[in-house]
Amino acid sequence: MSPRKGIAARREAPAACAGLSRRYGDGVELLHSGKVRDVYADGDDLILVASDRVSVYDVVLPTPIPDKGAVLTRLSLWWFEQLADLVPHHVISASDVPPQFAGRAIRVRRLRMVPVECIARGYLTGLGLKEYEKSGAVSGVPLPAGLVEADLLPEPIFTPTTKAPVGEHDEFITYDDVAAEVGAATAEELCRITLAVYRRGAEIAAERGVVIADTKLELGWAPDGTLVLGDEVLTPDSSRFWAADSWQPGRAQFSFDKQFVRDWAAGTGWDKQPPAPEVPEEVVAATRARYIEVYERLTGLSW
């Protein structure tokens, strides 16, 4: 499938954000500025711009990670091509964007976004591990007893969450909750697509020495009712990437994603409320290096 066949914005700007909109000289209009991405309107299309901002614990840190937005954009575009036979995507063009956003922006078609976060997990870690330790299940999916940090699950599972407003935290929901929200047929498709994307991504990554522990997808409806993959896909911001050659259950893993920044933030004594502390130069440099390394490992391209 050509890239012109299909990326939509993470979510359309709510009416409450209308006061934030402003016109720029090139005719695009800022609709919404999120934690990491900014969304602009350009006629019937949207321009999705990935910034160098990084957020942990739902708080944007004051220190950017250089090149992060470009890495997320290029890696997403690469993955959309690898996944095009599984699910249509929202990309219209990666080059037809305002020049000031070149390299970190994508022209996309508008979608009506599904009101749930679609998450696939192949390994037990993060909030999934905490949920399992409380109940023996994640999003209502029962798991074997005795699993530990970073254990490989018997099979990938669909663990949806709510899509909380900015400043609030997503909460685990069950498959039945999704069906009640969007209908049984759509819930089935969301589960199928999410697991198919995860399995394809995990298979490709494994060939390149990378473990994809879990990933979050954004899907939306095109005007004809088709479910379309939007936002970003299989990036260090939406997924947990581990080095396959050092994976070992029972401990934290070497990660190629923003877990490194999370770990630093957790060790500062910060209460996880705004304002966040400045990130030291060495943490910024190490995080940038990990983003670039996983990009090069996965795509085989030099940064």
MARVOTOR-695090 format. One record per residue (C-alpha): residue number from 1; residue in three letters; x, y, z. Coordinates in nm, 3 decimals, padded with zeros to 5 digits. Last residue first. Example, Ala and Ser with C-alpha at 12.3 -4.5 7.8 and 13.67 -1.06 7.14 Angstrom:
lumpa num: 2&residuo: Ser&px: 01.367&py: -00.106&pz: 00.714
lumpa num: 1&residuo: Ala&px: 01.230&py: -00.450&pz: 00.780
***
This chain:
lumpa num: 303&residuo: Trp&px: 02.087&py: 00.800&pz: 01.123
lumpa num: 302&residuo: Ser&px: 02.208&py: 00.496&pz: 00.934
lumpa num: 301&residuo: Leu&px: 01.940&py: 00.260&pz: 00.803
lumpa num: 300&residuo: Gly&px: 01.896&py: -00.107&pz: 00.897
lumpa num: 299&residuo: Thr&px: 01.537&py: -00.020&pz: 00.992
lumpa num: 298&residuo: Leu&px: 01.515&py: -00.195&pz: 01.328
lumpa num: 297&residuo: Arg&px: 01.874&py: -00.167&pz: 01.444
lumpa num: 296&residuo: Glu&px: 01.915&py: 00.189&pz: 01.318
lumpa num: 295&residuo: Tyr&px: 01.599&py: 00.314&pz: 01.487
lumpa num: 294&residuo: Val&px: 01.690&py: 00.120&pz: 01.803
lumpa num: 293&residuo: Glu&px: 02.029&py: 00.291&pz: 01.811
lumpa num: 292&residuo: Ile&px: 01.885&py: 00.637&pz: 01.748
lumpa num: 291&residuo: Tyr&px: 01.643&py: 00.618&pz: 02.037
lumpa num: 290&residuo: Arg&px: 01.914&py: 00.476&pz: 02.262
lumpa num: 289&residuo: Ala&px: 02.162&py: 00.751&pz: 02.174
lumpa num: 288&residuo: Arg&px: 01.903&py: 01.022&pz: 02.242
lumpa num: 287&residuo: Thr&px: 01.837&py: 00.871&pz: 02.586
lumpa num: 286&residuo: Ala&px: 02.209&py: 00.857&pz: 02.667
lumpa num: 285&residuo: Ala&px: 02.261&py: 01.218&pz: 02.564
lumpa num: 284&residuo: Val&px: 01.964&py: 01.346&pz: 02.765
lumpa num: 283&residuo: Val&px: 02.069&py: 01.144&pz: 03.070
lumpa num: 282&residuo: Glu&px: 02.424&py: 01.283&pz: 03.044
lumpa num: 281&residuo: Glu&px: 02.295&py: 01.639&pz: 03.007
lumpa num: 280&residuo: Pro&px: 02.090&py: 01.618&pz: 03.327
lumpa num: 279&residuo: Val&px: 01.708&py: 01.639&pz: 03.295
lumpa num: 278&residuo: Glu&px: 01.549&py: 01.945&pz: 03.454
lumpa num: 277&residuo: Pro&px: 01.297&py: 01.858&pz: 03.724
lumpa num: 276&residuo: Ala&px: 00.924&py: 01.825&pz: 03.661
lumpa num: 275&residuo: Pro&px: 00.681&py: 02.098&pz: 03.755
lumpa num: 274&residuo: Pro&px: 00.437&py: 01.938&pz: 03.775
lumpa num: 273&residuo: Gln&px: 00.362&py: 01.624&pz: 03.981
lumpa num: 272&residuo: Lys&px: 00.561&py: 01.301&pz: 03.974
lumpa num: 271&residuo: Asp&px: 00.671&py: 01.348&pz: 04.338
lumpa num: 270&residuo: Trp&px: 01.037&py: 01.388&pz: 04.238
lumpa num: 269&residuo: Gly&px: 01.268&py: 01.180&pz: 04.461
lumpa num: 268&residuo: Thr&px: 01.530&py: 01.181&pz: 04.188
lumpa num: 267&residuo: Gly&px: 01.534&py: 00.804&pz: 04.136
lumpa num: 266&residuo: Ala&px: 01.193&py: 00.788&pz: 03.969
lumpa num: 265&residuo: Ala&px: 01.304&py: 01.051&pz: 03.718
lumpa num: 264&residuo: Trp&px: 01.611&py: 00.850&pz: 03.619
lumpa num: 263&residuo: Asp&px: 01.404&py: 00.534&pz: 03.579
lumpa num: 262&residuo: Arg&px: 01.146&py: 00.718&pz: 03.371
lumpa num: 261&residuo: Val&px: 01.424&py: 00.862&pz: 03.153
lumpa num: 260&residuo: Phe&px: 01.564&py: 00.514&pz: 03.083
lumpa num: 259&residuo: Gln&px: 01.209&py: 00.388&pz: 03.029
lumpa num: 258&residuo: Lys&px: 01.203&py: 00.634&pz: 02.738
lumpa num: 257&residuo: Asp&px: 01.297&py: 00.362&pz: 02.493
lumpa num: 256&residuo: Phe&px: 01.592&py: 00.145&pz: 02.396
lumpa num: 255&residuo: Ser&px: 01.579&py: -00.055&pz: 02.719
lumpa num: 254&residuo: Phe&px: 01.825&py: -00.271&pz: 02.911
lumpa num: 253&residuo: Gln&px: 01.592&py: -00.487&pz: 03.118
lumpa num: 252&residuo: Ala&px: 01.474&py: -00.473&pz: 03.480
lumpa num: 251&residuo: Arg&px: 01.493&py: -00.803&pz: 03.662
lumpa num: 250&residuo: Gly&px: 01.327&py: -01.141&pz: 03.700
lumpa num: 249&residuo: Pro&px: 01.331&py: -01.243&pz: 03.338
lumpa num: 248&residuo: Gln&px: 01.656&py: -01.205&pz: 03.141
lumpa num: 247&residuo: Trp&px: 01.693&py: -01.021&pz: 02.814
lumpa num: 246&residuo: Ser&px: 02.058&py: -00.933&pz: 02.745
lumpa num: 245&residuo: Asp&px: 02.089&py: -01.056&pz: 02.385
lumpa num: 244&residuo: Ala&px: 01.738&py: -00.940&pz: 02.299
lumpa num: 243&residuo: Ala&px: 01.804&py: -00.575&pz: 02.381
lumpa num: 242&residuo: Trp&px: 01.470&py: -00.438&pz: 02.497
lumpa num: 241&residuo: Phe&px: 01.213&py: -00.211&pz: 02.330
lumpa num: 240&residuo: Arg&px: 00.905&py: -00.100&pz: 02.522
lumpa num: 239&residuo: Ser&px: 00.653&py: 00.067&pz: 02.293
lumpa num: 238&residuo: Ser&px: 00.469&py: 00.395&pz: 02.229
lumpa num: 237&residuo: Asp&px: 00.753&py: 00.641&pz: 02.292
lumpa num: 236&residuo: Pro&px: 01.033&py: 00.419&pz: 02.157
lumpa num: 235&residuo: Thr&px: 00.826&py: 00.373&pz: 01.839
lumpa num: 234&residuo: Leu&px: 00.604&py: 00.086&pz: 01.728
lumpa num: 233&residuo: Val&px: 00.340&py: 00.309&pz: 01.564
lumpa num: 232&residuo: Glu&px: 00.267&py: 00.679&pz: 01.573
lumpa num: 231&residuo: Asp&px: -00.068&py: 00.860&pz: 01.538
lumpa num: 230&residuo: Gly&px: -00.308&py: 00.657&pz: 01.325
lumpa num: 229&residuo: Leu&px: -00.400&py: 00.305&pz: 01.215
lumpa num: 228&residuo: Val&px: -00.731&py: 00.302&pz: 01.028
lumpa num: 227&residuo: Leu&px: -01.058&py: 00.125&pz: 01.103
lumpa num: 226&residuo: Thr&px: -01.288&py: 00.157&pz: 00.802
lumpa num: 225&residuo: Gly&px: -01.620&py: 00.330&pz: 00.863
lumpa num: 224&residuo: Asp&px: -01.638&py: 00.506&pz: 00.525
lumpa num: 223&residuo: Pro&px: -01.543&py: 00.840&pz: 00.684
lumpa num: 222&residuo: Ala&px: -01.227&py: 00.682&pz: 00.830
lumpa num: 221&residuo: Trp&px: -01.256&py: 00.546&pz: 01.181
lumpa num: 220&residuo: Gly&px: -00.968&py: 00.567&pz: 01.424
lumpa num: 219&residuo: Leu&px: -00.692&py: 00.358&pz: 01.574
lumpa num: 218&residuo: Glu&px: -00.415&py: 00.449&pz: 01.817
lumpa num: 217&residuo: Leu&px: -00.174&py: 00.175&pz: 01.914
lumpa num: 216&residuo: Lys&px: 00.020&py: 00.098&pz: 02.232
lumpa num: 215&residuo: Thr&px: 00.306&py: -00.149&pz: 02.242
lumpa num: 214&residuo: Asp&px: 00.449&py: -00.423&pz: 02.457
lumpa num: 213&residuo: Ala&px: 00.771&py: -00.615&pz: 02.519
lumpa num: 212&residuo: Ile&px: 00.919&py: -00.560&pz: 02.174
lumpa num: 211&residuo: Val&px: 01.246&py: -00.752&pz: 02.190
lumpa num: 210&residuo: Val&px: 01.524&py: -00.632&pz: 01.960
lumpa num: 209&residuo: Gly&px: 01.803&py: -00.837&pz: 01.803
lumpa num: 208&residuo: Arg&px: 01.722&py: -00.755&pz: 01.442
lumpa num: 207&residuo: Glu&px: 01.532&py: -01.074&pz: 01.357
lumpa num: 206&residuo: Ala&px: 01.342&py: -01.024&pz: 01.683
lumpa num: 205&residuo: Ala&px: 01.229&py: -00.682&pz: 01.561
lumpa num: 204&residuo: Ile&px: 01.059&py: -00.825&pz: 01.252
lumpa num: 203&residuo: Glu&px: 00.876&py: -01.090&pz: 01.456
lumpa num: 202&residuo: Ala&px: 00.778&py: -00.846&pz: 01.729
lumpa num: 201&residuo: Gly&px: 00.639&py: -00.600&pz: 01.475
lumpa num: 200&residuo: Arg&px: 00.433&py: -00.863&pz: 01.296
lumpa num: 199&residuo: Arg&px: 00.303&py: -01.001&pz: 01.627
lumpa num: 198&residuo: Tyr&px: 00.223&py: -00.655&pz: 01.762
lumpa num: 197&residuo: Val&px: 00.043&py: -00.547&pz: 01.447
lumpa num: 196&residuo: Ala&px: -00.165&py: -00.867&pz: 01.442
lumpa num: 195&residuo: Leu&px: -00.243&py: -00.832&pz: 01.815
lumpa num: 194&residuo: Thr&px: -00.370&py: -00.476&pz: 01.774
lumpa num: 193&residuo: Ile&px: -00.561&py: -00.555&pz: 01.455
lumpa num: 192&residuo: Arg&px: -00.745&py: -00.853&pz: 01.603
lumpa num: 191&residuo: Cys&px: -00.830&py: -00.677&pz: 01.930
lumpa num: 190&residuo: Leu&px: -00.956&py: -00.366&pz: 01.755
lumpa num: 189&residuo: Glu&px: -01.153&py: -00.580&pz: 01.510
lumpa num: 188&residuo: Glu&px: -01.326&py: -00.774&pz: 01.787
lumpa num: 187&residuo: Ala&px: -01.407&py: -00.453&pz: 01.972
lumpa num: 186&residuo: Thr&px: -01.553&py: -00.309&pz: 01.651
lumpa num: 185&residuo: Ala&px: -01.787&py: -00.605&pz: 01.607
lumpa num: 184&residuo: Ala&px: -01.894&py: -00.608&pz: 01.973
lumpa num: 183&residuo: Gly&px: -01.982&py: -00.239&pz: 01.993
lumpa num: 182&residuo: Val&px: -01.777&py: 00.072&pz: 02.074
lumpa num: 181&residuo: Glu&px: -01.815&py: 00.128&pz: 02.449
lumpa num: 180&residuo: Ala&px: -01.983&py: -00.197&pz: 02.557
lumpa num: 179&residuo: Ala&px: -01.740&py: -00.396&pz: 02.344
lumpa num: 178&residuo: Val&px: -01.449&py: -00.210&pz: 02.503
lumpa num: 177&residuo: Asp&px: -01.579&py: -00.288&pz: 02.852
lumpa num: 176&residuo: Asp&px: -01.617&py: -00.653&pz: 02.751
lumpa num: 175&residuo: Tyr&px: -01.251&py: -00.657&pz: 02.644
lumpa num: 174&residuo: Thr&px: -01.163&py: -00.537&pz: 02.990
lumpa num: 173&residuo: Ile&px: -01.048&py: -00.197&pz: 03.113
lumpa num: 172&residuo: Phe&px: -00.719&py: -00.081&pz: 03.262
lumpa num: 171&residuo: Glu&px: -00.707&py: 00.285&pz: 03.365
lumpa num: 170&residuo: Asp&px: -00.538&py: 00.576&pz: 03.187
lumpa num: 169&residuo: His&px: -00.410&py: 00.848&pz: 03.418
lumpa num: 168&residuo: Glu&px: -00.528&py: 01.207&pz: 03.441
lumpa num: 167&residuo: Gly&px: -00.348&py: 01.529&pz: 03.354
lumpa num: 166&residuo: Val&px: -00.460&py: 01.528&pz: 02.992
lumpa num: 165&residuo: Pro&px: -00.792&py: 01.346&pz: 02.961
lumpa num: 164&residuo: Ala&px: -00.787&py: 00.966&pz: 02.997
lumpa num: 163&residuo: Lys&px: -00.806&py: 00.724&pz: 02.708
lumpa num: 162&residuo: Thr&px: -00.921&py: 00.417&pz: 02.898
lumpa num: 161&residuo: Thr&px: -00.712&py: 00.105&pz: 02.877
lumpa num: 160&residuo: Pro&px: -00.695&py: -00.202&pz: 02.655
lumpa num: 159&residuo: Thr&px: -00.497&py: -00.517&pz: 02.736
lumpa num: 158&residuo: Phe&px: -00.493&py: -00.744&pz: 02.430
lumpa num: 157&residuo: Ile&px: -00.265&py: -01.042&pz: 02.501
lumpa num: 156&residuo: Pro&px: 00.038&py: -01.193&pz: 02.331
lumpa num: 155&residuo: Glu&px: 00.082&py: -01.565&pz: 02.400
lumpa num: 154&residuo: Pro&px: 00.216&py: -01.773&pz: 02.688
lumpa num: 153&residuo: Leu&px: 00.366&py: -01.449&pz: 02.824
lumpa num: 152&residuo: Leu&px: 00.743&py: -01.398&pz: 02.824
lumpa num: 151&residuo: Asp&px: 00.855&py: -01.293&pz: 03.170
lumpa num: 150&residuo: Ala&px: 00.993&py: -00.939&pz: 03.201
lumpa num: 149&residuo: Glu&px: 00.924&py: -00.906&pz: 03.576
lumpa num: 148&residuo: Val&px: 00.797&py: -01.231&pz: 03.728
lumpa num: 147&residuo: Leu&px: 00.525&py: -01.487&pz: 03.662
lumpa num: 146&residuo: Gly&px: 00.430&py: -01.721&pz: 03.946
lumpa num: 145&residuo: Ala&px: 00.068&py: -01.791&pz: 03.854
lumpa num: 144&residuo: Pro&px: -00.041&py: -01.819&pz: 03.493
lumpa num: 143&residuo: Leu&px: -00.232&py: -01.523&pz: 03.344
lumpa num: 142&residuo: Pro&px: -00.600&py: -01.428&pz: 03.351
lumpa num: 141&residuo: Val&px: -00.708&py: -01.162&pz: 03.096
lumpa num: 140&residuo: Gly&px: -00.938&py: -00.917&pz: 03.276
lumpa num: 139&residuo: Ser&px: -00.740&py: -00.613&pz: 03.165
lumpa num: 138&residuo: Val&px: -00.432&py: -00.782&pz: 03.313
lumpa num: 137&residuo: Ala&px: -00.479&py: -01.081&pz: 03.543
lumpa num: 136&residuo: Gly&px: -00.337&py: -01.233&pz: 03.860
lumpa num: 135&residuo: Ser&px: -00.517&py: -00.962&pz: 04.059
lumpa num: 134&residuo: Lys&px: -00.272&py: -00.734&pz: 04.237
lumpa num: 133&residuo: Glu&px: 00.056&py: -00.872&pz: 04.103
lumpa num: 132&residuo: Tyr&px: -00.095&py: -00.886&pz: 03.754
lumpa num: 131&residuo: Glu&px: -00.190&py: -00.518&pz: 03.768
lumpa num: 130&residuo: Lys&px: 00.162&py: -00.423&pz: 03.876
lumpa num: 129&residuo: Leu&px: 00.311&py: -00.635&pz: 03.598
lumpa num: 128&residuo: Gly&px: 00.085&py: -00.473&pz: 03.340
lumpa num: 127&residuo: Leu&px: 00.180&py: -00.130&pz: 03.475
lumpa num: 126&residuo: Gly&px: 00.538&py: -00.195&pz: 03.372
lumpa num: 125&residuo: Thr&px: 00.634&py: -00.549&pz: 03.276
lumpa num: 124&residuo: Leu&px: 00.498&py: -00.885&pz: 03.167
lumpa num: 123&residuo: Tyr&px: 00.594&py: -00.973&pz: 02.811
lumpa num: 122&residuo: Gly&px: 00.394&py: -01.006&pz: 02.490
lumpa num: 121&residuo: Arg&px: 00.161&py: -00.718&pz: 02.563
lumpa num: 120&residuo: Ala&px: -00.072&py: -00.548&pz: 02.314
lumpa num: 119&residuo: Ile&px: -00.235&py: -00.215&pz: 02.393
lumpa num: 118&residuo: Cys&px: -00.528&py: -00.041&pz: 02.222
lumpa num: 117&residuo: Glu&px: -00.608&py: 00.285&pz: 02.403
lumpa num: 116&residuo: Val&px: -00.983&py: 00.349&pz: 02.399
lumpa num: 115&residuo: Pro&px: -01.205&py: 00.623&pz: 02.253
lumpa num: 114&residuo: Val&px: -01.150&py: 00.523&pz: 01.887
lumpa num: 113&residuo: Met&px: -01.047&py: 00.833&pz: 01.696
lumpa num: 112&residuo: Arg&px: -01.265&py: 00.988&pz: 01.428
lumpa num: 111&residuo: Leu&px: -01.004&py: 01.020&pz: 01.158
lumpa num: 110&residuo: Arg&px: -00.860&py: 01.309&pz: 00.962
lumpa num: 109&residuo: Arg&px: -00.609&py: 01.237&pz: 00.691
lumpa num: 108&residuo: Val&px: -00.242&py: 01.283&pz: 00.749
lumpa num: 107&residuo: Arg&px: 00.047&py: 01.508&pz: 00.647
lumpa num: 106&residuo: Ile&px: 00.349&py: 01.398&pz: 00.847
lumpa num: 105&residuo: Ala&px: 00.595&py: 01.602&pz: 01.050
lumpa num: 104&residuo: Arg&px: 00.939&py: 01.555&pz: 01.198
lumpa num: 103&residuo: Gly&px: 01.168&py: 01.574&pz: 00.897
lumpa num: 102&residuo: Ala&px: 01.034&py: 01.904&pz: 00.767
lumpa num: 101&residuo: Phe&px: 00.839&py: 02.101&pz: 01.028
lumpa num: 100&residuo: Gln&px: 00.966&py: 02.447&pz: 00.933
lumpa num: 99&residuo: Pro&px: 00.917&py: 02.355&pz: 00.568
lumpa num: 98&residuo: Pro&px: 00.539&py: 02.315&pz: 00.602
lumpa num: 97&residuo: Val&px: 00.447&py: 01.956&pz: 00.503
lumpa num: 96&residuo: Asp&px: 00.420&py: 01.773&pz: 00.170
lumpa num: 95&residuo: Ser&px: 00.721&py: 01.549&pz: 00.233
lumpa num: 94&residuo: Ala&px: 00.588&py: 01.278&pz: 00.465
lumpa num: 93&residuo: Ser&px: 00.263&py: 01.244&pz: 00.273
lumpa num: 92&residuo: Ile&px: -00.089&py: 01.108&pz: 00.312
lumpa num: 91&residuo: Val&px: -00.033&py: 00.884&pz: 00.610
lumpa num: 90&residuo: His&px: -00.346&py: 00.758&pz: 00.790
lumpa num: 89&residuo: His&px: -00.287&py: 00.385&pz: 00.790
lumpa num: 88&residuo: Pro&px: -00.463&py: 00.082&pz: 00.645
lumpa num: 87&residuo: Val&px: -00.427&py: -00.243&pz: 00.842
lumpa num: 86&residuo: Leu&px: -00.248&py: -00.573&pz: 00.788
lumpa num: 85&residuo: Asp&px: -00.105&py: -00.526&pz: 00.437
lumpa num: 84&residuo: Ala&px: 00.031&py: -00.183&pz: 00.533
lumpa num: 83&residuo: Leu&px: 00.224&py: -00.314&pz: 00.833
lumpa num: 82&residuo: Gln&px: 00.583&py: -00.295&pz: 00.705
lumpa num: 81&residuo: Glu&px: 00.511&py: 00.037&pz: 00.530
lumpa num: 80&residuo: Phe&px: 00.358&py: 00.186&pz: 00.844
lumpa num: 79&residuo: Trp&px: 00.668&py: 00.068&pz: 01.030
lumpa num: 78&residuo: Trp&px: 00.905&py: 00.278&pz: 00.821
lumpa num: 77&residuo: Leu&px: 00.684&py: 00.585&pz: 00.854
lumpa num: 76&residuo: Ser&px: 00.670&py: 00.535&pz: 01.229
lumpa num: 75&residuo: Leu&px: 01.048&py: 00.508&pz: 01.247
lumpa num: 74&residuo: Arg&px: 01.096&py: 00.828&pz: 01.050
lumpa num: 73&residuo: Thr&px: 00.851&py: 01.027&pz: 01.263
lumpa num: 72&residuo: Leu&px: 00.964&py: 00.897&pz: 01.601
lumpa num: 71&residuo: Val&px: 01.330&py: 00.958&pz: 01.512
lumpa num: 70&residuo: Ala&px: 01.255&py: 01.310&pz: 01.385
lumpa num: 69&residuo: Gly&px: 01.073&py: 01.399&pz: 01.706
lumpa num: 68&residuo: Lys&px: 01.356&py: 01.265&pz: 01.921
lumpa num: 67&residuo: Asp&px: 01.625&py: 01.457&pz: 01.733
lumpa num: 66&residuo: Pro&px: 01.742&py: 01.636&pz: 02.052
lumpa num: 65&residuo: Ile&px: 01.572&py: 01.516&pz: 02.374
lumpa num: 64&residuo: Pro&px: 01.393&py: 01.814&pz: 02.529
lumpa num: 63&residuo: Thr&px: 01.439&py: 01.934&pz: 02.891
lumpa num: 62&residuo: Pro&px: 01.139&py: 02.075&pz: 03.080
lumpa num: 61&residuo: Leu&px: 00.983&py: 01.730&pz: 03.128
lumpa num: 60&residuo: Val&px: 00.622&py: 01.691&pz: 03.021
lumpa num: 59&residuo: Val&px: 00.416&py: 01.516&pz: 03.291
lumpa num: 58&residuo: Asp&px: 00.197&py: 01.209&pz: 03.227
lumpa num: 57&residuo: Tyr&px: 00.424&py: 00.988&pz: 03.441
lumpa num: 56&residuo: Val&px: 00.700&py: 01.066&pz: 03.194
lumpa num: 55&residuo: Ser&px: 00.680&py: 01.308&pz: 02.903
lumpa num: 54&residuo: Val&px: 00.943&py: 01.393&pz: 02.645
lumpa num: 53&residuo: Arg&px: 00.949&py: 01.698&pz: 02.420
lumpa num: 52&residuo: Asp&px: 01.151&py: 01.675&pz: 02.098
lumpa num: 51&residuo: Ser&px: 00.837&py: 01.751&pz: 01.899
lumpa num: 50&residuo: Ala&px: 00.645&py: 01.527&pz: 01.660
lumpa num: 49&residuo: Val&px: 00.426&py: 01.730&pz: 01.423
lumpa num: 48&residuo: Leu&px: 00.102&py: 01.589&pz: 01.281
lumpa num: 47&residuo: Ile&px: -00.028&py: 01.803&pz: 00.994
lumpa num: 46&residuo: Leu&px: -00.399&py: 01.747&pz: 00.938
lumpa num: 45&residuo: Asp&px: -00.581&py: 01.742&pz: 00.609
lumpa num: 44&residuo: Asp&px: -00.907&py: 01.895&pz: 00.484
lumpa num: 43&residuo: Gly&px: -00.749&py: 02.238&pz: 00.458
lumpa num: 42&residuo: Asp&px: -00.432&py: 02.243&pz: 00.660
lumpa num: 41&residuo: Ala&px: -00.513&py: 02.187&pz: 01.025
lumpa num: 40&residuo: Tyr&px: -00.230&py: 02.156&pz: 01.275
lumpa num: 39&residuo: Val&px: -00.168&py: 01.902&pz: 01.550
lumpa num: 38&residuo: Asp&px: 00.124&py: 01.926&pz: 01.790
lumpa num: 37&residuo: Arg&px: 00.279&py: 01.617&pz: 01.940
lumpa num: 36&residuo: Val&px: 00.462&py: 01.533&pz: 02.264
lumpa num: 35&residuo: Lys&px: 00.245&py: 01.637&pz: 02.558
lumpa num: 34&residuo: Gly&px: -00.024&py: 01.773&pz: 02.330
lumpa num: 33&residuo: Ser&px: -00.062&py: 02.102&pz: 02.144
lumpa num: 32&residuo: His&px: -00.394&py: 02.117&pz: 01.964
lumpa num: 31&residuo: Leu&px: -00.551&py: 02.293&pz: 01.669
lumpa num: 30&residuo: Leu&px: -00.266&py: 02.504&pz: 01.536
lumpa num: 29&residuo: Glu&px: -00.372&py: 02.641&pz: 01.199
lumpa num: 28&residuo: Val&px: -00.182&py: 02.604&pz: 00.873
lumpa num: 27&residuo: Gly&px: -00.195&py: 02.894&pz: 00.628
lumpa num: 26&residuo: Asp&px: 00.176&py: 02.951&pz: 00.568
lumpa num: 25&residuo: Gly&px: 00.175&py: 03.269&pz: 00.774
lumpa num: 24&residuo: Tyr&px: 00.038&py: 03.094&pz: 01.077
lumpa num: 23&residuo: Arg&px: -00.314&py: 03.111&pz: 01.210
lumpa num: 22&residuo: Arg&px: -00.395&py: 03.055&pz: 01.573
lumpa num: 21&residuo: Ser&px: -00.592&py: 02.799&pz: 01.766
lumpa num: 20&residuo: Leu&px: -00.560&py: 02.799&pz: 02.144
lumpa num: 19&residuo: Gly&px: -00.910&py: 02.942&pz: 02.195
lumpa num: 18&residuo: Ala&px: -01.054&py: 02.646&pz: 02.012
lumpa num: 17&residuo: Cys&px: -00.905&py: 02.410&pz: 02.269
lumpa num: 16&residuo: Ala&px: -01.232&py: 02.373&pz: 02.459
lumpa num: 15&residuo: Ala&px: -01.397&py: 02.259&pz: 02.136
lumpa num: 14&residuo: Pro&px: -01.182&py: 01.948&pz: 02.145
lumpa num: 13&residuo: Ala&px: -00.894&py: 01.913&pz: 01.900
lumpa num: 12&residuo: Glu&px: -00.915&py: 01.592&pz: 01.701
lumpa num: 11&residuo: Arg&px: -00.731&py: 01.297&pz: 01.842
lumpa num: 10&residuo: Arg&px: -00.398&py: 01.136&pz: 01.777
lumpa num: 9&residuo: Ala&px: -00.415&py: 01.285&pz: 01.431
lumpa num: 8&residuo: Ala&px: -00.468&py: 01.068&pz: 01.136
lumpa num: 7&residuo: Ile&px: -00.189&py: 00.885&pz: 00.921
lumpa num: 6&residuo: Gly&px: -00.355&py: 00.633&pz: 00.454
lumpa num: 5&residuo: Lys&px: -00.328&py: 00.551&pz: 00.115
lumpa num: 4&residuo: Arg&px: -00.062&py: 00.810&pz: 00.031
lumpa num: 3&residuo: Pro&px: 00.199&py: 00.586&pz: 00.193
lumpa num: 2&residuo: Ser&px: 00.129&py: 00.344&pz: -00.092
lumpa num: 1&residuo: Met&px: 00.000&py: 00.000&pz: 00.000
***
